Amino acid sequence: MKQINETFKVRALFPCEHVIRFESQYEHDYVWRQTAMGCMVLQILQGMFHFNVTYPKENYFNMTQEAKREAIGPRDNDSVDIYVKPMELQAHMLDNAYPIQAIFMWRFGFILRRHYDGIPHGFYSQPFTKPVWSCIYTMILLGSVTFYILSWWDHQMFGIELSFPLEVLLAFSAYCQHILPLQAMSCSRRIAYLTFILCAYVVHCFYTSNLLSHLVSDKDEAMNLQSIVDEDYQIVLLKDMNLITDKKKYEMALGKNLSIVWNKVQQLKILDVNSALKAVIDTKTALLSDYITLYPIWKRYFRRDEICQLVEIDLYSNVKYYFFTSKNFSYKEEFKIGTLRAKEVGLLVRFMVIDKYRPAACEQSNAHYNVQFEHTLIPIALLLVAYLMTLLILLGEIIYHSRNRLWPYIE
C-alpha cells in the first residue's frame, strides 16, 4: 500500500491509545463503544498507510452531553482531517465531512421481559364458537332427560336404579369419551345410549382435531412498540448512558416509531444500573438502550435462562454508521480503498466482534415461558373443593343410613 508520511489531525472523545483506560469510565455509554470501533478502523488504516496522528487538545469532560456530541462531530471551517467516532449520514454533516465507508450497523430500542399473568383461560374453548358450546350443553340436558324417561321404564319393568344425576353424568362422560358402566335392559334405552355415544364421539373428534390445529398454529403474539403502550410498561434509562434527553429536539423530528411511544418517553425514569436491570427482570419495565452495550452487564448479573426471556424491540434498526474524514481531505480515495479491502478480507468484522459484546446463546426452548405453580392454583383449588364436597356428602350419607337402616346398607 502507498505510504503517507504525513501527520493528520484527529478528533475523538479520547486518544485511541487510551481506549482501554476509558472503558471503565464509559462502560454504559454507547458513544464510547462507537468511538472504540472508530479507533480500530483508524489503527487499521495507520497500519496500511503508515501515517501519524495528533489530537487537538479539547476538554470534553466538563461539557454537557449535547455539547459533547456536537463537539466531536464536524463543524464549519474545521481544520480536523479525521473524525474517529462513526456517524450516520445526515445532511448537515455532508456539508463539512465525507463518508469513507459504512463500518457497522446500529440498533437502538427497548429491552424488556414479557410478563405473563397466567395461562390463557380461553385456549381450550377456542375449537368451538359460543353457539356450538351452547348446543352441546343443550344436547347434554336433552339427552339426560331422554335417558331418565327410558330408565324410568326400565325401573318399572326390571327394577333398575332410577337417578337423574346419574343420567346427566352419563351424558357428560360420553362427550369426554370416559363413559361410565351402563345398565340398560330395554332395547330402546340401549339404542338411545348407542346413538348418543356415537354422536358425542364425532363431536369429540372435531374438538380434539381443532384443538390440535390451534396448538400447532397458535404463536405467541410478537411484541412491538404498540405493546409497550398497551401493556403499560414503564420506560427507564441508565443514568450514565450518554443520551440526549432534550424532549424538544426529539419532538421536532418525531418518526413513525418514536411517535407511538412518545408519551411514554416523556415520562421516562433515570435509574442506576442495578436498579434498571432488576426492574426489567421483575416488573413491567422497558430499558431504552442500544442492546449491545448491555450484553456484558446482563451476563455479569443474571442467569442465562433469565437473559433468554428478554425481548428486544427496535426503535431504530439497521442504521449504518460511517467513518468520516474532512470534505477537503486529500486522501479520501486511499482511505476508501483501504477500508474496503479491510472489510473484504474480514478484518473489520474480526476486530469489532468482541466476545463480551455477543448476545447470550439461547436455545429455542429457552425463549418459551415456563408454566409456574401459581398458574395451576385455580384448577387445584377446584379439585380440592370438589373432593371436600364429596367427603361431606359421604359423611352425610353415612349419618343418614346409620339412622335409617335401609337396604342395601343393612347387615
N, C-alpha and C positions, 0 to 999 in steps of 0.2 A: 504493500500500500504506500501511497505517497506520504512522505513525511512533511509535517507542517511545523516548522521551527519558529513558532510564534507563541505569545502569551495572550490568552483571552480572558476578558472579564466575565466572571460567572456570578449570577445572583441566585442565592439559595437561602433557605431558612437557617442553615448552619453549614460549615465547610464539610465537604463529602468525606474527608478523612476522619471526621468525628461522628459518623453515623451511629456507631455502637455506643458512644459516650452519651448521646442524647436519647437513646432508646428508652431508658427507664423514665426519663422526664416526660416524653411524649408517647407513653405506652398506649394510651387510649385515643390518640389523636391520629385520625386517618391522614392528615396533611403530612405528618412525619413519615408514614409508610410510603406515601406517594413521592415524597422528596427522596427517600431512600432508593426507590426504584429509578428515579431520575439520575441519582448518583451512580447507580450500576451502569446505566447507559453511558453516562459521561466517562466512566472509567474504561468501558469497552472501547469507546472512541479514542480515548487517550492511548490505549494500548495499540490501536491501529495506526494512528497518525502522529503519535509522539509530540504532542503539543503540551504547553504548560497553561496553568490556570491561576487566576488570582481572584480573591473575593473582596468586593468593596466593603469597607467597614460600616456596618449598619447594625444598630441595636434593635432587634425585633422583640425582645423580651418585655419591654415596657409598653408595647403597643397594644391597642385593643384588638380583638380577634378580626374585626372587619378591616382595620387599618393594616394589620399584619398580612392579611390575604392580598390586599391591593398592593402592598409594598413589595412583595416578592414576585409580582407579575409585571408585564410590560408597561412602560409609561411613554408619554410623549417626549421627544428629544432625548431618548435614553442612550447612554453610552455603553450599556451592557451588551455583550456578544451572545451569551448562552443563558437560558433560563432552565434551572435544574428541575424544578417541580413541574411535572407534566400537567397540562391543562386541556380542557375541552375547547373545541372550536367555537369561538364567539366573534361576532362582527367587530366589536371594538378592539379585540386583541389582534385581529388580522391587519389592522391599520399600522401596528408597530412591530409585529412579530411574524415569524414564518414557521409554519408547522413542518417539521422534518419527517416524522413517522409516528404512526399510532403504536404505542408500546404496550398498552394493556386496556382491558375493558373494565369499567367501573359499575358497580351496582350499589344502590342505596335504598333503604326502605326500613320496614318494621320486622323485628324478630319477636315472636311471641309463642306461647304454648296454648294450644287449643284445649279448652276446659269443657269436659262433658258433664252434664248434670245427671246423667244416668242413661240406661238403655232406652231407646225409643219404645214407648209402650205400644204404639200403634203398628209395630212391624208385623206382628202375627195376624193382624186384621187386614193387611194390605191385599191378599189374594182376592177377596170378595168386597164388593161395594156394600153400602148400608142396606139397600133394598134386598140384596141376596141374603145378608145375615138375618134380616127381619123375616124373610121367607123360611129360612132354616129353623128359626125359633118357633115360627108358627107351625111348621110341619112336625116338630117335636111335640108341641102341645096337642095338635090334632091326632097324631099317631098315638100319643099316650091315652087320649080319650077313647080312641077306637080299640086299643088293646084292653082297656079297662072294661069296656062293654063286652068284648069277646071273652075276657077272663071271668066276667060275671056269669056268662053262660056255662063255662067250664066248671065254675064253682057250684052252680045249680045241678049240673049233670054228674060231676065226678068228685066234688068236694075239695077242689084245689084252692089254695090260698088266694084271697082276693085283696089286692092292695094297689091303690092308685099311685102312691110314691114309687112303688116297685116298677110299675109300667113306665113312669117318667124316667126312672134310672135306666131301664132297658132301652128306651128310645134314644136317650143321650149317649149311652155306651155304644149304640150302633153307629152313630156318626163318628165316634172316636175309634171305632174298629177294635174295641175291647168289650165284646158282648158277654153279658152275664149268662149263666146257665138258664135254659128255657124249659118250662114245664107246660107244654101245650098238648092237650089231649084231642081237641076237635080239629078237623081239617081246616075249617075257616080261620081259626086262630093261627095255625101253622102257616097257611098261605099269607095271612096278614104280616106275620113276622118275617117270612122269607122275602116278600115284596119290599117291605120297608128296609130290610138289611141290604138288599141289592141296590136300591136307590141311594141309601146312605153311603155305600161303598163307592158308587160313581161320584157322589159329591166329595167324598174324602180324597179320591184320586185327583179330581180337579184342584182341590185345595192344596194338596202336597206338591203337585207339579207347579202351580202358580207360585207357591211359597218358595220353591227351589229357584224358579226363574228370578224372583225378586232378590233372593240371596246372592245369586251369581251376578246379576246385573246391577245390583244396588252398590253404588260407590259413595264414599264419604264426600260430601259436597266440598269442593275446593274453596279454601278461604281466599278472599280478595280484600281490597281496600274497603269495599262496602261492608264486609263482615266486621271490620274493626268498629265501624259506626253502629251497625245494627246490634252487635253483641256487647256494646258498652265497654270497650277496652279503654283503659287509661294510658295515654301516651307519655313516656318518660324519655329523658335524655341524660347521658352521663355528664357530670358537672365539669370534667376536664377534657371533654371532646371539643375540638376546635370547630364549632359550627356557628355560623351567623344566625342569631335568633332575632334579627330585626324583622318584625312582622310586616312592617310597611313595605320593605323591599320585596318580600316574597308575595305579598298581596298584589303588587303591581305586575307580577309575572306568574299568575295562577295558571297552571296547566290543568289538563283534564284530570290527571291523577290527584294532584295536590288539592284541587277544588273539592274532591269528595270528602277528604278528611280535614279540610281547613279549619272548621270549627273545633275539631278535636286538637289540632296542632296548637291553636291559640291557648288551649288550657293545659299544655304540657307541663310536666313537673321535671325538675332537675335533681337527680339523686346521685349519690356516690356509687362506686362500682358494686360493692357488696349488696347494698340495698336495692339497686336496679335489677341485678341478676336474680336475686331472691324473689323480687316482686314478679318477674317474668315467670318463674317456675311455680310460685304459689298462688298468684292472683291473676285476674284478667288485666294484664299489663302488656303493652306493646312498646318495645325499646327501639327508638329511632337511631339507626346507625348504618355504616357500611359493614356488612356482615363479617368480612374477612378480618377486620381489626379485633373482633370479639372472639374469634375461634380459639386462640390460645388461652383466653380468660375462661371460656366455658370448660375447656379441657382441664384447667387447673383446679376448678372449684366443684365440678359436678360430674356425676357418673354418666357413662355413655348412654344408658337407656333413657336418662332424663334429657340429654342433649338431642337424642334422636326423636324426641317428641316435639321439638321446636319447629316452627313454621316460619318461612321467610316470605314476606310479601313485598314485592318491589314497588317503590315509589318512582324511582328512575332505574332503568335496567339497560345494560349493554351500552353504556355511554363510552365512546372512545376518548382516551386521553393521549395527547400528542406531546412529543418532545419538541420544544420551541427554541429557535435562535432569533437573533435580531433580524429584521427585514433587510437590513443593509449588510448582513454578514457575508463575507467573501467566500466562505467555504460551505455554502448550503448544499450544493450538489454532492460534494465529497462526503459530508455528514449523512446525507440521504442514502447514498450508495453504501456507506459503512453500516448504518443501522439496518438496511435491507438485507445485507449479507449476514449480519449477526442474527437477524430474525430467521433467515432461510436455513441456517445451519443449526438452529435451536438454542443459540446462546442466551437470547433474551428469556425464553421460557425456562431454561435451566437455572438461570440466576434468580429469576423472580418467583419461582415456585418454591417456597421455603416450607419445610415440613410443619413447623409450628403454626403456619397460617393455612394449613389444609383443613377442610371440614372433617368432623369425626366420621369414620367409616360406619355407616348404618346399614344393616340388612333390612330387606323389605318388611320382614315380620316385625322388626322393632318399631316401625313407624305407626303400627296399629295401636290403638288404645286398648289396654287390657281391662277386662271386666274386674271390678273390685268387689269386696264383700258387701259394701253398702248398697250396691245395685241389686243384691238378692234379698235385701231385708223385707221388701213388701211380699214377695211370694212365700218366703219362710214364715213371716208373721201370719199370713192367711192359712198356711198349712198348720201352724201351731194352734190357731183359733179353731180350725175345723176339728183337730184332734181333741182339743179341750171340750168342744161341744159334744163330740162323740162319747167322751168319758162321762160327761154329765148326763147324757141320755141313757148310757149304760147303767149308771148309778140309779137313775130314776126307774128303769125297768126292773132292776134287782129289788128295789124297795117295793115297787108295785106288786110284783109277782110273789114276793115273800109274804105280803099281806093277803093277796088273793091267789090262793094256790090253785092255779088253773093248768089244764093240760096244754102243752107237754112239759110244764115246769114243775110237775109233782113227781115225787119218788115212787 
